[in-house]
């Protein structure tokens, strides 16, 4: 088969179009060539995990913050570790919220493209 056949150029155009729409604008890392051009993260699983862990980490952050506020100077665990736990849980809740927003945006974009 000759590389100048009309079918070859049409297929190449389709591959380029898919590649242009298959990720973010301006990829952070160049493709290595080993992953499929249409590889996607499992958005459904990410949606479930973010939806479950956002309230869990949010509630844990509130509980640890309230516990730290009520702890006295001689209590075990001390106020410092409880504050650290509250901050860590708060950061994880923020990450889950950000991931939830990204997943919802991607799902909306996919549904709008169809």
C-alpha positions in Angstrom: 0.0 0.0 0.0 1.4 3.4 -1.0 1.6 6.1 1.7 0.1 8.6 -0.9 -3.2 6.8 -1.1 -6.3 8.9 -0.3 -7.4 6.5 2.5 -4.1 7.0 4.3 -4.4 10.8 4.5 -8.0 10.6 5.7 -7.1 8.2 8.5 -4.3 10.5 9.6 -6.6 13.4 9.7 -9.0 11.5 12.0 -6.1 10.5 14.3 -4.9 14.1 14.5 -8.5 15.3 15.3 -8.9 12.7 18.0 -5.5 13.6 19.5 -6.3 17.3 19.4 -9.5 16.7 21.5 -8.3 13.8 23.7 -6.7 15.8 26.5 -5.9 19.2 27.9 -4.7 22.0 25.7 -1.0 21.9 25.6 0.0 18.6 27.2 2.2 18.8 30.3 4.1 15.7 29.3 4.6 14.5 25.8 3.1 11.2 24.9 5.6 8.3 25.2 3.8 6.3 22.5 3.0 3.3 24.7 -0.4 4.5 25.9 -3.4 4.5 23.6 -4.3 7.9 22.1 -7.8 7.7 23.6 -6.7 6.6 27.1 -8.9 8.2 29.8 -9.0 8.0 33.6 -12.0 6.2 35.1 -14.2 9.2 35.7 -17.0 7.2 37.2 -14.7 5.8 39.9 -13.2 9.2 40.6 -16.7 10.7 40.9 -17.7 8.1 43.4 -14.5 8.4 45.4 -14.6 12.2 45.5 -18.2 12.2 46.4 -17.6 9.8 49.3 -14.4 11.2 50.7 -15.3 14.9 50.5 -17.9 14.7 53.3 -15.8 12.2 55.2 -12.7 14.4 55.3 -14.8 17.5 55.8 -16.5 16.0 58.8 -13.1 14.6 60.2 -11.6 18.1 59.9 -14.5 19.6 61.8 -14.3 16.9 64.5 -10.6 17.2 65.0 -10.8 21.0 65.1 -13.5 20.9 67.7 -11.6 18.3 69.7 -8.5 20.5 69.5 -10.4 23.6 70.7 -11.8 21.7 73.7 -8.5 20.0 74.7 -6.7 21.2 77.8 -3.0 21.6 78.5 -2.6 18.1 80.0 -4.9 16.1 77.7 -3.6 13.3 75.5 -3.5 13.7 72.5 -2.4 17.2 72.8 -3.7 20.2 71.0 -0.8 20.3 68.4 -1.4 16.8 66.9 -5.2 17.4 66.7 -4.6 20.7 64.8 -2.3 18.9 62.4 -4.9 16.2 61.8 -7.6 18.8 61.3 -5.4 20.6 58.7 -4.5 17.4 56.9 -8.2 16.4 56.7 -9.1 19.9 55.5 -6.5 19.7 52.8 -7.7 16.3 51.7 -11.3 17.6 51.6 -10.2 20.4 49.4 -8.4 18.0 47.1 -11.5 15.8 46.9 -13.7 18.9 46.1 -11.3 20.0 43.4 -11.2 16.5 41.9 -15.0 16.4 42.0 -15.2 19.7 40.1 -12.8 18.5 37.5 -14.6 15.2 37.0 -18.0 16.9 36.7 -16.6 19.4 34.2 -15.1 16.6 32.1 -18.3 14.6 32.2 -20.3 17.7 31.1 -17.8 18.3 28.3 -18.1 14.7 27.1 -21.9 14.7 27.2 -22.0 18.0 25.4 -19.6 16.8 22.7 -21.9 13.8 21.8 
